[in-house]
């Protein structure tokens, strides 16, 4: 996590982001990266649920409200939180989807985002996907969604 004890690579990246003109990511690339990330996150979250369903159906104890099934939902939720908040913080603003298409999250001033920035973006993702945030991203020249505006972040090209 970005706690102030930055590694050489994070310091170099922060200097690079601050020293260069940030090129905002095109909306099409953001959508491709988001789709890749959604598939990866859903796959990772489905593993504990699928495992619980398989084990419970084998022993005949599959029923709504089963403690094992509830635990699997909690684990799946934790996986999505880790993927949406912790991973981008540890990976200096990128996720597998963003990395594949050459994007990174940065603060609007070019500095590295903090874990609170990733948390705000993740919490507002649902609102963004329901329409208002997507419409905002379509209408803005910098394609920042509501989560970006509230968090003070932007998605930029890295290549």
Secondary structure, 3 states (H helix, E strand, C coil): CCCCCCCHHHHHHHHHHHHCCCCECCHHHHHHHHHHHHHHHHHHHHHHHHHHHHHHHHHCCCCCCCHHHHHHHHHHHHHHHHHHHHHHHHCCCCCHHHHHHCEEEEECCCCCCCHHHHHHHHHCHHHHHHCHHHHHHHHCCCCCCHHHHHHCEEEEECC
